[in-house]
Amino acid sequence: MFLQLRAEVEDALADALTALDLPAEDLGIEEPPEGVDAVLASSAAFRLAGEVGAPPPSVAADIADAIDADGLTYVSAVTTQGPYVNFLPSEAYFAETLDAVTDDGFGRLPDRETSVVVEHTSANPTGPVHVGRARNPIIGDAVARVLDYAGYDVDRHYYVNDAGRQIAVFTWAYETFDEEDLPEPERDSPEYEMVRYYRKGNAVLEDGDPEDVEEAEAEVQAILQGLEDGDEETYERVAEVVDTVLGGMRTTLERLPAEFDEFVKETRFMRNGDTDALVDRLKALDCAVYEEDAWQLALPDFEKHLVFLRSDDTSLYTTRDLAHHEWKFENYDRAVTVLGEDHKLQADQLDAALDLLGNDTDQLQQVFYSWVNLPEGGMSTREGTGIDLDDLLDEAIDRARDEVESRLDDRTRGDLDDADVERIARQVGIGAVRYDIVSKQPTKGITFEWDRALDFEAQSAPYVQYVHARCCGILDDVASEVPAEPDFGPLSEPEERDLLRELARFPAVIEAAADDLTPHTVATYTRDLAETFNAFYRECPVLDADPETRAARLALVAGTRTAVANALDALGVEAPTSM
């Protein structure tokens, strides 16, 4: 109902300002601070005071007087507090909120009939996924989920770099070294087995005999040239390596979970001729120059040129990515890419080049993120010194299992078997990792800390998950008593009203998170909702209340369970039914 109230407030404010012969372009609508009874407030009086020639409180009073609250459905009264115009909720606002939250799809917005492709992760297929890059699949999957909840038709893509030098080195190494040349794999999984070849190859290229290195470099270059020339055998050689590694990486990513609708290979745009056609168009641009044995774009507003073709007529990653993005524009209404902060210059240059090529770059948005660090130190897949995501998730489950078992009393322990404990440990452990990462603003660097992530009492995933489990526990034996059409009347306590206000905000939180591509705001909402529910639970007995109040409070508990489950789902975090 928050969205409906906001629309009503927008119309009422615009009409009032027009009636007062004041500009209505900026309504100054905002959520008031804690402790104010209003659902929404307007700060327009600040902006208009100079134009009116009166102090802001006086302008606010005039605006409030110009609004007839009796003609509004979700607003009961319009008041002022200093320079602010406050809009108080009506009984209909609370009643319709209680009715709405009992729907399993609460929080989902209507279909926008707009397609969006979200490209994320896209880590080079050279070995296991490591922790430093874990923020990409977690944020990317959450962005896709939030957009899905907001009514967009979403496809999730992984762009596979299968045409660069690293893959050529990998292919050469895989075809050159024998199993006995390599150490034992760290795990029984394809990417862990394959990465040994990659590491061995790099070690030889860096420190090997100069003649061996020269021979190896020639073979690496031959693989790259074969890809450029469209040689089918070369494509098959490279694909064997890439597909094997991707298969293992995909299994790891599914643990988060982060799943994909399509793995789009870079070589696709070489094989179908798109890259060659793009190069011809780039050469025809006014800013195209041939310098330092390479074709480059001297892009306006950039000191560094964008190289798009080498002297040997081989293309670069960025060239192929331009073709990739034009393909996105042809097939989707919007394109969102999740990138590390070290790719910002490259992304800005790509955007500028796409614009020069005649594309509508308003279709394209990027989400940049900073790195995830562990107290243990640095990471590097190539050198084999990093901490893999699998290790982090295993550790999370182990720590969660210890925490869950330590919190079980004799009663709950009897209700749970070993499989239940393992399920909860997985839900809590992986949920803690994912939530802790997605709950931070992406551009802020973070250091992952176990004590914070697994704290059941603080604002963490287990804290929110426990609210869902508590709601399930309350409803376990009385779910049939939750009324299909709940009566709001008995809910008069302030904690009940506060919980309804918080529940009502959920669809608007999804809308804003989708508009701004900020899933961390959904995580903030889940913490606020959990705190508000806990206050209600402390002050408002549910099962021991009189029959009418009990029924209304059961509906409130059921609505909270739905909202918490859906909000966590929008973040990709599971909602345990018991903990």
Secondary structure, DSSP 8 states (H G I E B T S, - for coil): -HHHHHHHHHHHHHHHHHHTT---S---EE---TT---SEEE-HHHHHHHHHTS-HHHHHHHHHHT--GGG-SSEEEEEEETTEEEEEE-HHHHHHHHHHHTSTTTT-------EEEEE-----SSS--BGGGTHHHHHHHHHHHHHHHTT-EEEEEEEE--SSHHHHHHHHHHHH--GGGS---SSSSHHHHHHHHHHHHHHHHHHS-HHHHHHHHHHHHHHHHHHHTT-HHHHHHHHHHHHHHHHHHHHHHHTTT---SEEEETTHHHHTSHHHHHHHHHHTSTTEEEETTEEEE--TT-SS-EEEEETTS-B-HHHHHHHHHHHHHHH-SEEEEEEEGGGHHHHHHHHHHHHHTT--GGGEEEEEE--EEBTTB---TTTT-S-BHHHHHHHHHHHHHHHHHHH--HHHHHH--HHHHHHHHHHHHHHHHHHHHHTS-TTS-EE--HHHHT-SSSSSHHHHHHHHHHHHHHHTTTGGGS-SS---TT--SHHHHHHHHHHHTHHHHHHHHHHHT-THHHHHHHHHHHHHHHHHHHHS-STTS-HHHHHHHHHHHHHHHHHHHHHHHHHT----S--
